[in-house]
Amino acid sequence: MSLNVKNTDTLGLITALATRLKTTKVQAINDAVAMRLQSLDRPACPDVDSLLEAIWADQTPDEKQAVRDRMAELYDEKGLPT
């Protein structure tokens, strides 16, 4: 089976990639498509809340208490910044 690339911009990109990788154009296309497919299979980046929850879950009880202590220093008894 063959692939005929008629778009000059695409051909230029393929040539540039093959040159940088010191490989053939076919191998450059193969590598690029494989990498793109892998990136599509990866889960999306987690949101900030998910990251913070994961960090909190990994903390030791002492580390969690240190965070609570620091939060207590930042806010008064009414929950307002000090």
Backbone as ProteinMPNN parsed JSONL, in Angstrom:
{"seq_chain_A": "MSLNVKNTDTLGLITALATRLKTTKVQAINDAVAMRLQSLDRPACPDVDSLLEAIWADQTPDEKQAVRDRMAELYDEKGLPT", "coords_chain_A": {"N_chain_A": [[0.848, -1.17, 0.0], [0.47, 2.243, -0.696], [1.304, 5.68, 0.02], [0.638, 8.83, -1.058], [1.816, 11.93, -0.754], [0.634, 14.997, -1.433], [0.469, 17.555, -0.573], [2.445, 20.303, -0.195], [3.291, 21.642, 2.106], [2.865, 19.739, 4.132], [4.568, 17.729, 3.235], [6.989, 19.064, 3.529], [7.081, 19.284, 6.323], [7.246, 16.59, 7.05], [9.675, 15.9, 5.861], [11.415, 17.596, 7.297], [11.093, 16.545, 9.892], [12.025, 13.903, 9.526], [14.672, 14.447, 8.861], [15.648, 15.648, 11.217], [15.331, 13.506, 12.966], [17.028, 11.791, 11.839], [16.243, 9.702, 10.104], [14.107, 7.725, 7.937], [11.518, 9.096, 5.807], [9.186, 7.606, 5.903], [9.489, 6.244, 8.353], [9.529, 8.438, 10.04], [6.929, 9.433, 9.712], [5.521, 7.236, 10.712], [6.417, 7.185, 13.404], [5.492, 9.699, 14.279], [2.695, 9.481, 13.97], [2.172, 7.336, 15.68], [2.939, 8.456, 18.152], [1.069, 10.52, 18.327], [-1.326, 9.081, 18.482], [-0.901, 7.798, 20.933], [-0.943, 10.024, 22.617], [-3.604, 10.756, 22.42], [-4.788, 8.66, 23.717], [-4.075, 9.003, 26.329], [-5.212, 9.964, 29.587], [-7.087, 12.97, 30.186], [-5.668, 16.011, 31.493], [-5.794, 16.331, 34.995], [-8.119, 18.293, 36.945], [-7.615, 21.195, 39.053], [-8.788, 20.879, 41.599], [-8.924, 18.076, 41.806], [-6.209, 17.447, 41.806], [-5.387, 18.73, 44.189], [-6.903, 17.295, 46.063], [-5.726, 14.764, 45.759], [-3.129, 15.323, 46.625], [-3.652, 16.039, 49.282], [-4.644, 13.604, 50.236], [-2.335, 12.109, 50.271], [-0.895, 13.099, 52.365], [0.683, 12.912, 55.575], [-0.681, 12.397, 58.908], [0.549, 14.311, 60.616], [1.466, 16.209, 58.757], [-0.971, 17.071, 57.718], [-2.039, 18.252, 60.003], [-0.25, 20.354, 60.33], [-0.932, 21.932, 58.138], [-3.544, 22.62, 58.86], [-2.972, 24.11, 61.175], [-1.561, 26.259, 60.068], [-3.559, 27.384, 58.47], [-5.268, 28.247, 60.487], [-3.803, 30.349, 61.482], [-4.041, 32.167, 59.45], [-6.679, 33.025, 59.33], [-9.29, 34.558, 61.269], [-11.503, 33.859, 64.125], [-13.973, 34.243, 62.99], [-13.642, 33.515, 60.414], [-12.478, 35.325, 58.77], [-9.832, 37.009, 56.982], [-6.778, 37.535, 58.754]], "CA_chain_A": [[0.0, 0.0, 0.0], [1.304, 3.435, -0.781], [0.75, 6.956, 0.44], [1.177, 9.88, -1.895], [1.585, 13.219, -0.107], [0.648, 16.035, -2.453], [0.513, 18.854, 0.088], [3.863, 20.657, -0.05], [3.56, 21.975, 3.514], [2.95, 18.47, 4.853], [5.801, 17.07, 2.803], [8.09, 19.78, 4.174], [7.117, 18.893, 7.74], [7.73, 15.205, 7.102], [11.106, 15.944, 5.539], [12.113, 18.203, 8.427], [11.094, 15.587, 10.994], [12.924, 12.801, 9.171], [16.043, 14.959, 8.931], [16.022, 15.807, 12.634], [15.408, 12.189, 13.589], [18.008, 11.0, 11.071], [15.539, 8.486, 9.716], [13.386, 7.859, 6.672], [10.235, 9.788, 5.886], [8.186, 6.62, 6.326], [9.643, 6.023, 9.79], [9.133, 9.68, 10.705], [5.461, 9.438, 9.728], [5.106, 6.172, 11.625], [6.671, 7.639, 14.772], [4.618, 10.83, 14.589], [1.325, 9.0, 14.115], [2.131, 6.53, 16.905], [2.972, 9.372, 19.294], [-0.214, 11.238, 18.376], [-2.323, 8.136, 18.979], [-0.646, 7.636, 22.368], [-1.395, 11.223, 23.332], [-5.065, 10.721, 22.459], [-5.189, 7.616, 24.664], [-3.784, 9.434, 27.698], [-6.319, 10.7, 30.197], [-6.948, 14.428, 30.205], [-5.046, 16.544, 32.694], [-6.774, 16.503, 36.065], [-8.369, 19.676, 37.345], [-6.895, 21.626, 40.255], [-9.4, 20.253, 42.774], [-8.5, 16.674, 41.858], [-4.804, 17.432, 42.215], [-5.302, 19.071, 45.609], [-7.424, 16.152, 46.813], [-4.714, 13.713, 45.72], [-2.03, 15.751, 47.494], [-4.132, 15.953, 50.654], [-4.75, 12.185, 50.571], [-0.984, 11.567, 50.466], [-0.237, 13.723, 53.514], [0.651, 12.217, 56.857], [-1.473, 13.147, 59.883], [1.317, 15.474, 61.074], [1.453, 17.208, 57.686], [-2.327, 17.627, 57.671], [-2.19, 19.143, 61.151], [0.532, 21.557, 60.041], [-1.742, 22.753, 57.232], [-4.643, 23.185, 59.669], [-2.397, 25.14, 62.044], [-1.251, 27.427, 59.233], [-4.841, 27.986, 58.104], [-5.769, 28.934, 61.679], [-3.051, 31.602, 61.595], [-4.429, 33.066, 58.367], [-8.056, 33.482, 59.477], [-9.746, 34.72, 62.66], [-12.583, 32.948, 64.524], [-15.134, 34.462, 62.107], [-13.279, 33.071, 59.073], [-11.98, 36.456, 57.998], [-8.357, 37.098, 56.987], [-6.222, 38.313, 59.869]], "C_chain_A": [[0.893, 1.231, 0.0], [0.544, 4.654, -0.299], [1.436, 8.025, -0.385], [0.823, 11.223, -1.263], [1.737, 14.308, -1.156], [0.741, 17.437, -1.86], [1.969, 19.203, 0.384], [4.219, 21.031, 1.395], [3.748, 20.704, 4.343], [4.237, 17.737, 4.501], [7.02, 17.747, 3.431], [8.225, 19.418, 5.646], [7.666, 17.479, 7.904], [9.234, 15.164, 6.855], [11.904, 16.511, 6.703], [12.196, 17.233, 9.605], [12.057, 14.435, 10.718], [14.382, 13.237, 9.272], [16.502, 15.077, 10.378], [16.177, 14.468, 13.341], [16.462, 11.293, 12.95], [17.418, 9.637, 10.703], [14.846, 8.71, 8.371], [12.079, 8.627, 6.894], [9.137, 8.845, 6.373], [8.267, 6.396, 7.83], [9.234, 7.264, 10.574], [7.611, 9.779, 10.795], [4.948, 8.422, 10.73], [5.269, 6.618, 13.077], [5.707, 8.749, 15.183], [3.177, 10.376, 14.806], [1.189, 8.174, 15.391], [2.113, 7.421, 18.144], [1.648, 10.111, 19.439], [-1.312, 10.334, 18.915], [-2.155, 7.898, 20.48], [-1.156, 8.834, 23.148], [-2.912, 11.272, 23.419], [-5.573, 9.694, 23.464], [-4.929, 8.002, 26.115], [-4.993, 10.145, 28.28], [-6.03, 12.198, 30.196], [-6.282, 14.855, 31.507], [-6.104, 16.74, 33.773], [-6.956, 17.974, 36.414], [-7.668, 19.958, 38.678], [-7.462, 20.952, 41.497], [-8.974, 18.797, 42.919], [-7.053, 16.557, 42.307], [-4.655, 17.726, 43.71], [-5.827, 17.942, 46.485], [-6.402, 15.017, 46.861], [-3.531, 14.056, 46.631], [-2.439, 15.597, 48.954], [-4.188, 14.492, 51.115], [-3.383, 11.57, 50.861], [-0.272, 12.129, 51.694], [-0.331, 12.834, 54.753], [-0.238, 13.008, 57.812], [-0.752, 14.396, 60.4], [1.325, 16.583, 60.025], [0.078, 17.863, 57.574], [-2.546, 18.607, 58.827], [-1.412, 20.438, 60.934], [-0.233, 22.492, 59.105], [-2.884, 23.403, 58.011], [-4.136, 24.311, 60.568], [-2.111, 26.411, 61.256], [-2.528, 28.145, 58.814], [-5.416, 28.771, 59.281], [-5.066, 30.27, 61.874], [-3.512, 32.633, 60.567], [-5.813, 33.686, 58.57], [-8.434, 33.586, 60.95], [-10.909, 33.773, 62.922], [-13.848, 33.113, 63.681], [-14.858, 34.017, 60.669], [-12.79, 34.184, 58.179], [-10.462, 36.499, 58.036], [-7.874, 37.954, 58.147], [-5.321, 39.405, 59.371]], "O_chain_A": [[1.95, 1.244, 0.631], [-0.685, 4.66, -0.22], [2.664, 8.116, -0.41], [-0.346, 11.609, -1.241], [2.821, 14.518, -1.7], [1.056, 18.395, -2.566], [2.647, 18.489, 1.122], [5.331, 20.76, 1.848], [4.672, 20.607, 5.15], [4.909, 17.191, 5.375], [7.974, 17.073, 3.819], [9.334, 19.264, 6.159], [8.465, 17.217, 8.803], [9.97, 14.473, 7.56], [12.952, 15.972, 7.06], [13.243, 17.113, 10.242], [12.822, 14.042, 11.599], [15.231, 12.467, 9.722], [17.607, 14.658, 10.724], [17.04, 14.307, 14.204], [16.754, 10.2, 13.434], [18.007, 8.585, 10.955], [14.992, 9.765, 7.753], [11.61, 8.779, 8.022], [8.269, 9.235, 7.155], [7.242, 6.361, 8.511], [8.655, 7.153, 11.655], [7.069, 10.164, 11.832], [4.042, 8.715, 11.51], [4.357, 6.447, 13.886], [5.172, 8.742, 16.292], [2.514, 10.843, 15.732], [0.195, 8.3, 16.106], [1.354, 7.168, 19.08], [1.162, 10.304, 20.554], [-2.139, 10.769, 19.716], [-3.14, 7.808, 21.213], [-1.738, 8.678, 24.222], [-3.454, 11.783, 24.399], [-6.671, 9.843, 24.002], [-5.493, 7.401, 27.03], [-5.716, 10.842, 27.568], [-4.876, 12.626, 30.205], [-6.332, 14.134, 32.503], [-7.187, 17.255, 33.497], [-6.061, 18.792, 36.204], [-7.188, 19.038, 39.341], [-6.705, 20.502, 42.357], [-8.693, 18.336, 44.025], [-6.709, 15.675, 43.094], [-3.894, 17.058, 44.409], [-5.257, 17.661, 47.539], [-6.235, 14.378, 47.901], [-2.998, 13.187, 47.322], [-1.67, 15.086, 49.769], [-3.824, 14.181, 52.249], [-3.29, 10.606, 51.622], [0.828, 11.69, 52.03], [-1.304, 12.103, 54.941], [-0.522, 14.177, 57.554], [-1.385, 15.432, 60.6], [1.204, 17.761, 60.363], [-0.023, 19.071, 57.359], [-3.162, 19.658, 58.652], [-1.878, 21.509, 61.321], [-0.182, 23.711, 59.268], [-3.159, 24.592, 57.845], [-4.793, 25.343, 60.708], [-2.388, 27.514, 61.727], [-2.575, 29.375, 58.802], [-5.988, 29.845, 59.09], [-5.667, 31.22, 62.376], [-3.385, 33.836, 60.793], [-6.091, 34.76, 58.037], [-7.964, 32.806, 61.777], [-11.271, 32.976, 62.056], [-14.7, 32.224, 63.66], [-15.728, 34.125, 59.805], [-12.695, 34.013, 56.964], [-9.859, 36.072, 59.02], [-8.483, 38.97, 58.482], [-4.765, 40.16, 60.17]]}, "name": "protein", "num_of_chains": 1, "seq": "MSLNVKNTDTLGLITALATRLKTTKVQAINDAVAMRLQSLDRPACPDVDSLLEAIWADQTPDEKQAVRDRMAELYDEKGLPT"}
